Amino acid sequence: MSKFNKDENKNKEDNKSTTSEGTDVKVELTIEEKLKRSEEKLLRSLADSENQRRRFEKEIKDAFDFGGFNFAKEMLTSLDNLQRAKKSIQDDEVLKKSKEFEKFLKNIEIIEKDLISTFEKNKITKIDCLNKIFDPNFHQAMLEIEDDKVDQGTILQEIQPGFMFGERLLRPSFVGISKKKGEKNDKNK
């Protein structure tokens, strides 16, 4: 036997200790440690699997709930254009004289109502903002209007309506808000 093998055998015997029953304590501890480590790894793996399952369920729910978000946002442009066309037709003096004017206007209103009804069925709702306090989470201020009759920051004009998609903001309302008269002059002084 070589010197290396003798030293290795001696180290193995030094690491072993026996109990009164003659069992190997060091070997039992390592088996218990291995079992404990394996159990911890298994529990971590199970927890990771459960977390991943919950995350996938949430992603699937969000996909169903908000999958049409981008489409809804694009459709708002169509509604805006339809409303602009309606206003343009109402303001045109030449078209007002036409005998088909009222019929044409009714058809545009029917299309507008159908589009709004479809939006509502799909949880797309208009934000009611007139005479409410400005909230930057739902409104975008486009101009300030001097008015001492109402509290500062009250919405006095809606330039473009905002919409919600369920509980998410689809588009903020573009609004005009009140400010006190002479406020700009006070700031300059």
Secondary structure, 3 states (H helix, E strand, C coil): CCHHHHHHHHHHHHHCCECCCCCEHHHHHHHHHHHHHHHHHHHHHHHHHHHHHHHHHHHHHHHHHHCCHHHHHHHHHHHHHHHHHHHHHHHCHHHHCCCCHHHHHHHHHHHHHHHHHHHHHCCEEECCCCCCECCCCCEEEEEEEECCCCCCCEEEEEEECCEEECCEEEECEEEEEEECCCHHHHHHC
